[in-house]
């Protein structure tokens, strides 16, 4: 009988302790869940390129070579790796521009829009037909003119090609030369954002 009474007292004591400290326990559990969620989110939002590089290294391993053998294999220096990356970038930028007899066809890279493609078409045109009288403000006007008159509608995705007529580029240049001083001054705020035009 005493054991039963003792067991009942223990259960009542535990029950009372839980009732008294329920708020504290729930608060602690909430804090733990929030901390776990933040930790999980931070792990998920790490730079995916780092993980991609690790996966590529693992998939490029030759079969039959174990990890201890791979440690003795010489790796490329940082300069050699940078050269190969620069060569790849040059190849892709070469492929993204084509010139025909009457136009420039520009293909979008990652992050490009119609204005970027118009800028590239203008740069290609000016490379073949230099015009030292064009300021950065003139070029901003020309890019906008080409963007609006390219005939392309819709969104630009990687690989999207837009054709810019050489006649339209020439027309845009002639039109930009007719801008007043006030109009050119107004374009300064936009040209300041594109240092490559200077």
C-alpha positions in Angstrom: 0.0 0.0 0.0 2.8 2.3 0.8 4.4 1.7 -2.6 1.1 2.6 -4.3 0.9 5.8 -2.3 4.5 6.6 -3.1 3.9 6.0 -6.8 0.8 8.2 -6.8 2.7 11.0 -5.0 5.5 10.8 -7.6 3.0 10.9 -10.4 1.2 13.9 -8.9 4.5 15.6 -8.2 5.5 15.1 -11.9 2.1 16.3 -13.0 2.3 19.4 -10.9 5.9 20.2 -12.0 4.8 19.8 -15.7 1.8 22.2 -15.1 4.0 24.7 -13.4 6.8 24.6 -16.0 4.7 24.0 -19.2 5.3 27.5 -20.5 9.0 27.3 -20.1 9.2 23.8 -21.7 7.1 25.0 -24.7 9.2 28.2 -25.0 12.4 26.1 -25.1 11.0 23.7 -27.7 10.0 26.6 -29.9 13.5 28.1 -29.6 15.1 24.8 -30.5 12.8 24.4 -33.6 13.6 27.9 -34.8 17.3 27.3 -34.3 17.1 24.1 -36.2 15.1 25.7 -39.0 17.7 28.6 -39.4 20.5 26.1 -39.4 18.8 24.0 -42.0 18.0 27.0 -44.2 21.6 28.3 -44.0 22.9 24.9 -45.1 20.5 24.8 -48.0 21.3 28.4 -49.1 25.0 27.9 -49.3 26.7 28.7 -52.6 25.5 25.8 -55.0 28.5 26.3 -57.2 30.8 25.0 -54.4 28.7 21.8 -54.2 28.7 21.6 -58.0 32.5 21.7 -58.1 32.7 18.9 -55.6 30.3 16.8 -57.6 32.2 17.4 -60.8 35.4 16.4 -59.2 33.9 13.1 -58.0 32.3 12.3 -61.4 35.5 13.2 -63.3 37.6 10.7 -61.4 39.0 7.8 -63.4 37.7 4.4 -62.5 40.2 2.3 -60.7 42.1 5.1 -59.1 41.6 5.3 -55.4 41.8 8.4 -53.3 45.4 7.8 -52.1 46.6 7.4 -55.6 44.9 10.7 -56.7 46.8 12.7 -54.1 50.0 12.1 -56.0 48.6 13.3 -59.3 49.8 16.8 -60.1 47.0 19.4 -60.5 46.8 22.5 -62.7 48.1 25.7 -61.3 45.7 28.5 -60.6 47.0 30.5 -63.6 46.4 27.6 -65.9 42.9 27.2 -64.6 42.2 30.9 -65.0 43.6 30.8 -68.6 41.2 27.9 -69.5 38.3 29.7 -68.0 39.1 32.9 -69.9 39.5 30.9 -73.1 36.0 29.4 -72.6 34.5 32.9 -71.9 36.1 34.2 -75.1 34.8 31.2 -77.1 31.3 31.8 -75.9 31.4 35.5 -76.5 32.7 34.9 -80.1 29.8 32.5 -80.7 27.2 34.9 -79.3 27.7 37.5 -82.1 27.3 36.9 -85.9 27.5 39.4 -88.7 25.7 39.1 -91.9 25.8 41.4 -94.9 22.9 43.5 -93.6 22.8 42.9 -89.8 24.3 41.8 -86.6 22.7 38.8 -84.8 23.4 38.8 -81.1 22.6 35.9 -78.9 22.0 36.3 -75.2 24.3 35.1 -72.4 23.2 34.7 -68.8 21.9 38.0 -67.5 21.5 39.7 -70.9 18.5 41.6 -72.0 17.6 43.5 -75.2 19.6 46.5 -74.2 22.7 44.4 -73.6 22.3 42.8 -77.1 21.7 46.3 -78.6 24.9 47.5 -76.9 26.9 44.6 -78.3 25.5 45.1 -81.8 26.4 48.9 -81.6 29.9 48.0 -80.4 30.4 45.6 -83.3 29.1 48.2 -85.8 31.4 50.9 -84.4 34.4 48.5 -84.5 33.9 48.3 -88.3 32.7 51.9 -88.7 34.4 54.1 -86.0 32.8 57.3 -85.1 34.7 59.4 -82.5 32.0 62.0 -82.2 29.7 59.6 -80.3 29.7 60.2 -76.6 28.4 57.8 -74.0 25.1 59.7 -74.0 24.7 59.2 -77.7 25.4 55.5 -77.3 22.7 55.2 -74.6 20.2 56.8 -77.0 21.3 54.5 -79.8 20.9 51.4 -77.6 17.4 52.4 -76.6 16.5 53.2 -80.2 17.8 49.8 -81.3 16.0 48.0 -78.5 12.7 49.6 -79.4 13.1 49.1 -83.1 14.5 45.6 -83.3 11.1 44.0 -83.9 11.7 41.6 -81.0 8.9 41.1 -78.5 8.9 38.9 -75.5 11.4 37.9 -72.9 15.1 37.3 -73.5 16.5 33.9 -72.3 20.0 32.4 -72.6 20.5 31.7 -76.3 17.7 34.1 -77.5 18.9 35.7 -80.8 18.0 39.2 -81.9 18.8 40.7 -85.3 19.9 44.3 -85.5 19.8 45.8 -89.0 22.9 47.8 -90.0 20.6 50.3 -91.5 18.7 50.8 -88.2 22.0 51.2 -86.4 23.1 53.9 -89.0 19.6 55.5 -88.6 20.0 55.5 -84.8 23.4 57.1 -85.0 22.1 59.8 -87.3 19.2 60.4 -85.0 21.4 60.6 -81.9 23.5 63.3 -83.6 20.4 65.5 -83.8 19.9 65.5 -80.0 19.9 68.8 -78.3 22.3 69.7 -75.4 19.4 69.4 -72.9 18.5 65.9 -74.2 22.2 64.8 -74.0 22.4 66.2 -70.5 19.3 64.3 -69.5 21.0 61.1 -70.7 24.1 61.6 -68.5 22.3 60.0 -65.5 21.9 56.8 -67.5 25.4 56.8 -69.1 27.0 57.2 -65.7 25.6 53.8 -64.8 27.4 52.1 -67.8 31.1 52.8 -67.4 32.0 50.6 -70.4 30.5 53.2 -72.7 33.0 55.9 -71.8 
